[in-house]
Amino acid sequence: MNFFSIARLRHYWHYFKLDTPLFLLIMTLSSFGLVILYSASADSLSTIYKQIFHFSLAIGTMLVIAQIPPNVLRRFSPYLMLFGIFLLVLVLFFGSSSGGAQRWLDLGFVRFQPSEIMKVIVPIAIASILSEKTLPAKPMPIFLSVISIATIVLLIARQPDLGTSILIGASGAYVLFFSGVRIQILRNNWLNLTLIASFISASGYVAWNYLLMTYQKKRILTLIDPSSDPLGSGYHILQSKIAIGSGGIFGKGLDQGSQSQLNFLPEHSTDFIFAVIAEELGLIGILCLFMLYGLIIYRAFVISFQAEDNFSKLLGASLTLTFFTYIFVNVGMVSGLLPVVGVPLPLVSYGGSSLITLMSSFGIIMAIRKHKTPSYLQH
């Protein structure tokens, strides 16, 4: 390839509106995920072909969204929020059920989970509300934001999908955090801490006795003592810990993990694929994974904080911190530090809908990097 070919490639690449460092990091991690998925899956080639198809759809979605200027998302954010709430209400009345949960809308030609869409819509809508005026936000925008987040969380929790509802609530709370909102009920800090601690304790009591379902309580109890039900609710965590601990520093090698290859480890190509990485590649493999995640998060934060307007800064930073939360929750869940809530490992676990949602978030972050905000929209 000569100099002119490279120059022409760079010329056309510019029109895709993609951030090159972030894109390369995402593709590197995705390729790493495909290798692990090939090792973890019993029907390896079929799974890989399906995941490549998912990646193709997700990258196409990211490419399309990267072309949309952030101020367009801001302008249409109220309609996106109303559309998302409408879909969640439809799920409650007409949603299809699976595994005791009513979370999907079946349109005949496609079956999808509206709560996945809300993972992107909620940060967009809350960032739009809070960035209407100068930061930190005033009481009325904060109130509207809290009401909006609570409505979405309650609708998703009713499906029931407590894990997703908490994650989406966190994505909205991150926008509040980055906007400079401070929780100061009383002037004395110690009284504030006491009041907040009392509120959390009371909320926990109410949730445990009146809101949480039996299987959700069982997950929390299993977290405390997995050995209390080693062949039932504690089986996932116990097998996962065995897999992680047996990997050592260098691991057993690809296709050599006993827990995954002999099917002792459930869901080893989806939610528990982190345990496969630990068993087959050991501590070295885990450190490489964390390094790639760290570089992606660092680059996304750099893009967000260099944005020219408050909306883009709040949206990019909250989407980045949400990405970190998915990693933290999955690793904590697989390691037995958090309850099992069914959160996939980003860019590594097998799946389509969560991957498309994640790539949509990266598309927004790339749009923030490549599109300049008109001066009259900057605050």
C-alpha positions in Angstrom: 0.0 0.0 0.0 1.6 3.3 -1.1 1.4 6.7 0.4 -1.5 7.8 -1.8 -3.6 4.8 -0.8 -3.1 5.5 2.9 -4.0 9.2 2.3 -7.1 8.2 0.5 -8.1 5.7 3.2 -7.6 8.4 5.9 -9.7 10.8 3.8 -12.6 8.4 3.6 -12.2 7.3 7.3 -12.7 10.9 8.3 -16.3 10.7 7.0 -17.2 7.8 9.3 -17.0 10.2 12.3 -15.2 7.4 14.4 -12.6 8.1 17.0 -9.7 5.9 15.8 -8.1 5.1 19.2 -11.4 4.2 20.8 -12.5 2.1 17.8 -9.2 0.2 17.7 -9.5 -0.6 21.4 -13.1 -1.8 21.0 -12.1 -4.0 18.1 -9.1 -5.4 20.0 -11.2 -6.3 23.0 -14.0 -7.7 20.8 -11.4 -10.0 19.0 -10.1 -11.1 22.4 -13.7 -11.9 23.4 -14.2 -14.0 20.2 -11.1 -16.1 21.1 -12.5 -16.7 24.6 -15.9 -17.4 23.3 -14.5 -20.0 20.8 -12.8 -21.7 23.7 -15.8 -21.6 26.0 -18.5 -22.8 23.6 -19.3 -26.4 23.0 -20.6 -25.6 19.5 -17.7 -23.2 18.9 -18.0 -22.4 15.2 -21.7 -21.9 15.2 -21.5 -19.6 18.2 -18.7 -17.6 16.7 -20.6 -17.1 13.4 -23.6 -15.9 15.3 -21.5 -13.6 17.5 -19.7 -12.2 14.4 -23.2 -11.4 13.0 -24.1 -9.7 16.3 -20.9 -7.7 16.1 -21.6 -6.7 12.5 -25.1 -5.4 13.5 -23.6 -3.6 16.6 -20.8 -1.9 14.7 -23.3 -0.9 12.0 -25.5 0.7 14.7 -22.5 2.4 16.2 -21.5 3.8 12.8 -25.0 5.2 12.1 -25.3 6.8 15.6 -21.8 8.3 15.3 -23.1 10.4 12.4 -25.8 12.0 14.6 -24.7 15.3 16.2 -25.3 15.3 20.0 -27.5 18.4 19.7 -30.0 16.3 17.6 -30.2 13.7 20.4 -30.8 16.5 22.9 -33.6 18.0 20.8 -35.4 14.7 20.5 -34.7 13.5 24.0 -38.3 14.1 25.3 -39.8 12.1 22.5 -37.2 9.3 23.1 -38.2 9.2 26.8 -41.9 9.1 26.0 -41.4 6.4 23.4 -39.3 4.3 25.9 -42.0 4.6 28.6 -44.7 3.7 26.1 -42.7 0.5 25.2 -42.3 -0.4 28.9 -46.0 0.0 29.5 -46.7 -2.2 26.5 -44.5 -4.9 28.0 -46.6 -4.9 31.2 -49.8 -5.5 29.2 -48.7 -7.4 26.1 -45.2 -8.5 26.7 -44.1 -12.1 26.1 -42.9 -14.2 29.1 -39.9 -16.4 29.5 -38.5 -17.9 32.7 -41.2 -16.3 34.9 -40.4 -12.8 33.6 -42.4 -10.6 31.2 -39.7 -8.5 29.6 -40.0 -8.8 25.8 -42.1 -7.4 23.0 -42.7 -9.9 20.2 -43.6 -8.2 16.9 -43.6 -11.4 15.0 -40.5 -10.6 12.8 -38.4 -9.5 15.8 -38.4 -10.0 19.6 -36.7 -7.4 21.7 -36.3 -6.1 25.3 -37.3 -2.4 25.7 -35.3 -2.1 28.9 -32.2 -2.5 26.8 -33.1 0.6 24.8 -33.6 2.6 28.1 -30.0 2.0 29.0 -29.2 4.6 26.3 -32.4 6.8 26.4 -32.3 7.5 30.2 -28.8 9.1 30.2 -29.7 11.1 27.1 -33.0 12.4 28.6 -31.5 13.2 32.1 -28.5 15.0 30.5 -30.9 17.1 28.4 -33.0 18.1 31.5 -30.0 19.0 33.6 -28.1 20.9 30.9 -30.9 23.3 30.2 -29.3 25.9 32.5 -25.9 26.4 33.9 -24.4 23.8 36.2 -24.8 22.8 39.0 -28.5 22.1 38.2 -31.4 24.0 39.8 -33.9 22.2 42.1 -36.7 21.9 39.4 -34.5 20.1 36.8 -33.2 17.8 39.6 -36.8 17.0 40.7 -37.9 16.2 37.1 -34.8 14.0 36.7 -35.5 12.1 39.8 -39.1 11.5 38.9 -38.2 10.4 35.4 -35.5 7.9 36.7 -37.9 6.6 39.4 -40.7 6.0 36.8 -38.4 4.0 34.5 -36.9 2.0 37.4 -40.4 1.0 38.7 -41.7 0.0 35.3 -38.7 -2.3 34.7 -38.7 -3.7 38.3 -42.4 -4.7 37.7 -41.4 -7.0 34.8 -39.6 -8.2 37.1 -36.0 -7.3 36.2 -34.4 -5.8 39.4 -30.8 -6.0 38.1 -31.5 -4.0 34.9 -33.7 -1.5 36.8 -30.9 -0.8 39.3 -28.3 -0.4 36.5 -30.6 2.0 34.6 -31.3 3.9 37.7 -27.5 4.1 38.3 -27.0 5.5 34.7 -29.4 8.3 35.5 -27.8 8.9 38.9 -24.4 9.3 37.3 -25.7 12.2 35.2 -26.9 13.8 38.5 -23.5 13.2 40.0 -21.6 14.7 37.1 -23.9 17.7 37.0 -22.7 18.7 40.5 -25.8 17.7 42.5 -25.0 17.5 46.2 -27.0 15.7 48.8 -27.1 18.2 51.7 -30.3 18.0 53.7 -28.9 19.6 56.9 -26.0 21.9 57.4 -24.2 19.5 59.8 -22.3 16.7 57.8 -22.6 14.1 60.5 -26.4 14.7 60.8 -26.6 14.3 57.0 -24.7 11.0 57.1 -26.9 9.8 60.0 -30.1 10.8 58.1 -28.9 9.1 54.8 -27.8 5.9 56.7 -31.2 5.8 58.4 -33.0 6.2 55.0 -30.9 3.4 53.5 -31.6 1.1 56.4 -35.4 1.8 56.3 -35.4 1.3 52.5 -33.6 -2.0 52.9 -36.1 -3.1 55.5 -39.1 -2.2 53.3 -37.5 -3.8 50.2 -36.7 -7.0 52.0 -40.2 -7.4 53.6 -42.5 -6.0 51.0 -40.8 -5.6 47.6 -38.3 -8.3 46.9 -39.5 -11.6 45.6 -38.6 -15.0 47.0 -36.0 -15.8 44.3 -34.4 -12.3 44.8 -34.1 -12.9 48.5 -32.6 -16.3 47.8 -29.9 -14.7 45.6 -28.9 -12.4 48.4 -28.8 -15.2 51.0 -26.7 -17.3 48.6 -24.2 -14.5 48.2 -23.7 -14.6 52.0 -23.3 -18.4 52.1 -23.2 -20.2 48.8 -22.5 -23.6 50.5 -26.0 -23.5 52.1 -27.4 -24.7 48.7 -24.4 -26.1 46.8 -26.5 -28.0 44.2 -29.2 -25.2 43.8 -28.9 -21.5 44.0 -25.3 -21.6 45.2 -24.1 -23.8 42.4 -23.2 -21.0 39.9 -21.0 -19.1 42.4 -19.3 -22.2 43.8 -18.3 -23.5 40.4 -17.2 -20.0 39.3 -14.9 -19.7 42.3 -13.4 -23.1 41.6 -12.7 -22.0 38.0 -11.2 -18.7 39.0 -9.0 -20.2 41.7 -7.7 -23.0 39.6 -6.4 -20.8 36.9 -3.4 -19.6 38.9 -1.1 -17.0 37.3 -0.7 -18.4 33.8 -3.9 -20.4 33.5 -4.5 -23.9 32.1 -4.5 -22.8 28.4 -7.3 -22.3 25.9 -9.7 -25.3 25.6 -8.1 -26.8 28.8 -10.4 -25.4 31.5 -12.0 -28.3 33.3 -14.9 -26.3 34.7 -16.0 -24.9 31.4 -15.0 -27.7 29.0 -16.7 -30.4 31.2 -19.8 -28.1 31.6 -19.5 -27.8 35.4 -19.7 -24.0 35.0 -23.2 -22.9 33.9 -23.6 -20.1 31.4 -19.9 -20.1 30.7 -20.3 -18.4 27.3 -22.6 -15.6 28.6 -22.7 -14.2 32.2 -19.9 -16.4 33.6 -17.4 -16.1 30.8 -15.1 -14.1 33.1 -14.5 -17.3 35.1 -13.5 -19.0 31.8 -10.9 -16.3 31.2 -9.5 -16.7 34.7 -9.3 -20.5 34.5 -7.8 -20.7 31.0 -5.6 -17.6 30.9 -5.0 -17.1 34.6 -4.1 -13.8 36.3 -2.1 -12.7 33.2 -5.2 -13.0 31.1 -7.3 -11.1 33.6 -4.8 -8.3 33.8 -4.8 -8.0 30.0 -8.6 -7.8 30.0 -8.6 -5.1 32.7 -5.9 -3.2 30.9 -8.1 -3.1 27.7 -11.1 -2.1 29.7 -9.1 0.6 31.5 -7.8 2.1 28.2 -11.3 2.2 26.7 -12.7 3.9 29.8 -9.8 6.4 29.9 -10.3 7.3 26.2 -14.0 7.7 26.6 -13.6 9.9 29.6 -11.1 12.1 27.7 -13.5 12.5 24.9 -16.4 13.4 27.3 -14.4 15.9 29.4 -13.1 17.7 26.2 -16.7 18.2 24.9 -17.7 21.8 24.2 -21.2 21.8 25.9 -22.6 20.6 29.2 -25.0 18.1 27.5 -22.2 16.3 25.7 -20.0 16.2 28.8 -22.8 14.9 31.1 -23.9 12.3 28.5 -20.5 11.0 27.6 -19.2 10.8 31.2 -22.4 9.0 32.4 -22.3 6.5 29.5 -18.6 5.8 30.3 -19.3 5.3 34.0 -22.2 3.0 33.1 -19.9 0.9 31.0 -17.6 0.6 34.0 -20.5 -0.4 36.2 -21.4 -3.3 33.9 -17.8 -4.5 34.2 -17.8 -4.1 38.0 -21.1 -5.8 38.5 -20.3 -8.8 36.2 -16.8 -9.4 37.8 -18.3 -8.9 41.3 -21.1 -11.4 40.5 -18.8 -14.0 39.0 -16.4 -13.6 41.9 -19.1 -14.1 44.5 -18.9 -10.5 45.8 -22.3 -9.4 44.4 -25.6 -11.3 43.9 -26.2 -13.0 40.6 -28.2 -10.5 38.5 -27.6 -11.6 34.9 -25.3 -8.9 33.6 -23.0 -9.9 30.7 -19.3 -9.1 30.5 -19.2 -6.1 28.0 -17.8 -6.9 24.6 -16.9 -10.5 25.6 -20.0 -12.4 26.6 -22.2 -14.0 23.9 -25.3 -12.0 23.0 -26.8 -9.5 20.6 -29.2 -7.0 22.3 -26.8 -6.0 25.0 -23.9 -5.7 22.5 -26.0 -3.4 20.2 -26.9 -1.2 23.2 -23.3 -1.0 24.2 -22.1 -0.1 20.7 -24.8 2.5 20.6 -23.3 4.2 23.6 -19.9 4.2 22.0 -21.4 5.6 18.9 -22.8 8.5 21.0 -19.3 9.1 22.6 -17.7 9.1 19.1 -20.3 11.6 17.9 -19.3 13.8 20.8 -15.7 13.7 19.7 -16.3 14.3 16.0 -19.2 16.7 15.9 -18.8 20.3 16.9 -21.7 21.9 18.9 -23.2 25.1 17.5 -22.1 28.1 19.7 -25.7 29.0 20.6 -26.2 25.6 22.2 -23.1 25.7 24.4 -23.4 26.5 28.1 
